[in-house]
Amino acid sequence: MNLGAGGTGRRQRWADRQNARLRQEHEASLRRWQSEAELNEHYHALAIGARPLGPDQAPARLGLGEGEELYWTGSGAVLVECAEPVRMFRPGHTAYSPARRGGAYAPLYYDADASRDRGRVVVTDQRVLFIGGHIDRTWPYAALTGLVHSHRGAMTLMRVSHRQADSGLALDQRSGDEFRFYLSLAMAAARGDRPGFVAHLAKTVAGHLGERPAPPRHVWPRQAPAAATAAATWLRRSCFGPPGATTARQAVPVLIMAMIALWAGVVLMPGAADPAGRPAPAAAAGTPGPTPGPTPGPTPGVTAQGGPSPKRSPKRSPVRSPERSPEPERGPERSATPAGSPAWGSPSPSAVAADPAAYCEDLQNPWGYTFCDGEPITEPDAAFCDYFECVKNFWQSKGYVVQCEDGTFSKAGGRGGACVQHGGEKRTLYQEG
């Protein structure tokens, strides 16, 4: 079949729009992939050639132990202590990922109220040391039982066996990336497995090269949907939002369209007939109305057709129809909704609160997932739960990804019962496109 035929008019414009959109999506994916590839290659080469620093580069208050080697030192570190335990990962160099696509990463949020002191941080092959203005803190590798990095900011939390509260360090983005690398390198050196760390990074580089985004397939005019189908799709998306949209997002346009229709029927058509079928006063102008007066009741012994009344049983008394009261002259029809009612003016407060823009925020992640717009995510990346906090049995669910009221994520959207134990569904996560 010749897909290139019919390339004029609406179908050609549709194909041009689709090809432009696919081209932009591919270019954005390629830029993200290229940035991650450069980052992986940089730290792989650094792991091969990095050497310990000399003792003269150590801070003045640092006393190196016998055989202890200095790997990295930086300033501007903030000591952070956690009031509650944090979910952590098993420490080790295999938990490190330069592009933060896997390993010991979780959605952590730095709270300025949790900061205790500010100073320098030192990484050796035996420990991590914080030297602050008032507090010094040490995390020996031999006592390290847990480790977690923030995938958004440059914060690392560490758990040691001899200390009850979890604590860690927050740095700026560049220093944080260097700290995580040299921490992983130093832990590998402490275990005598530096070649294993280099091999881990080489595997990361090779795996990422195989994920280079493929160019999109060209869309032809013959593939455009029929005009009726395109109109129905546009109307459905306009009324109910994209597939997988939240209930609130679907309800807002429907409410607005219903209010417009009612406003047009009540305000713009004052001469319409009322529900009983009687014409409005404006339509009956010049026609004399009924004269008020008593309406004669039924004559005894005569039926409604004027014939003789049927004989009745002597045990029953005749039943007479109640007499009708005089019907007053009808005045001008009034609208059922009082003037100035908020139902016809602006959307209700609940509809305003359901505006999807209020739920839109910038999510920094390597896949471009967002709350703003796009397509629901039914097949999230395998490292999704390393970036976002997932509910239990996340991967066993069959649906699209939604965020719960408590901030966790579920993959049971659209299936019913999602986020039942997490406050209910809050909003849908989308993939840009």
C-alpha positions, 0 to 999 in steps of 0.5 A: 500500500502506498502510504505516501498517497493522499498528501494534501490538505488535512491529512498532510497537515496531520502528518507534518504535525506528527513528524515534528512532534516525534522529531522533537521528542527524539531530539530531547531524548537524545540530549538526555542520553548524550549527557548521561553517556558523557557523565558515565564515561568521565567517571569511568576514566576517573576511576581508572586513573584516580590516585590518593592525595598527598598528606600535605593536602589534608585539612589541618585538624585531620590526623591520618591514621597509620596506612590511611590514604586521603582520596577527596576533601571538599568545603561547604558541607552541611551536617544533617541529622534525621529525627526518624529512621530512613530507608537505606540500601546496603553500602558498597561500590555497586550501589553507585550510578553516575547518572542516578539511574539505579543503585542507592538512590531515593527521593530525599528532601533536605530539611534546613531545620535538620542541619547541625553544623557547616564545615569540611568533609574528608574521604579516606580509604577508612572513613568519612569525616566531617570537620565543622565549626562546633561538631566533628562527625565520623562514619567508619566504613567498618561500622557502616550498615546503610547508605542512601543518596538523594536523586534530586539534590546532593545529599547522602545519609549514612547509618553506622552501628554505634550511633542511634540516629541516622545522619549525613551530609548535604553539599552543592550539586557539583561537590555532591557528585564528586563526593559520591564518586570518591566515597564509592571508590574509597569503599572499594579500595577499603575492601581491596576491590578497586578493579571491581569498581572499575568493572562496575562502571565499565558495565554501566557505560556499555549498558547505557550505550545500548540504550541510545534512542532510535530515530522515530518512524516517519508518519505518512498522510495515509495514516491520518485518521478519518475526519469523523474519527479525528473530530470525535477524538478531539471532542473526547479529549476536550471534554474528558481530558487525555486517556487516564486523566484524573476524575477531577480533570475530567469533571472540570470541562464537563461542568464548564460546558454544562454551565454554558449550555444551561446559561444559553438555555435560560438567558438567551432563550427567554421565549422558550416554552415551559416544561408543561408545553404552555407558551410563555407570555411573550409568545402569547401576546395579544391573545385574550387569556381565560376569564376568571370565574367558576368552572361548572362541575359535572352534572349528576347522572351524566357522563363525560361524553354526555350520555346517560350515567351507568347504573350503580350498585345501591350499596355504593354511594355515587362518587363525584369528581371534586370541583375545580377551583378557578384558574388564575391568570398566569403571570410572566414566567420566572427562571428557576434559578434566581438572578445572580446565582453563582451557578451561572457566573463562575465555576464553583470553588471545588471546580477551581480547586480541581484545576490540573495546573495546581497539581503541576510541578517540575520533576527532575528525573531522567525520563521526563516524567511529569504531572503536567501533561502527556500520556499515562505511564503503564510501563515505567523504567526499571529504575523507577523505584530508585527515584520515587518512593513506591508502594509495596507490590508496585511492580505486581500491579497492572495499570498506570502510575499515580501518586498517592496522597502520602507522596508514594507512587502506585502502578494500579491507576485505573484498576480500582483500589489504588493507594487504598492504604496511602490516603487514596489517589492524588494525581496521575504521572505522565510521560512527555510526548 
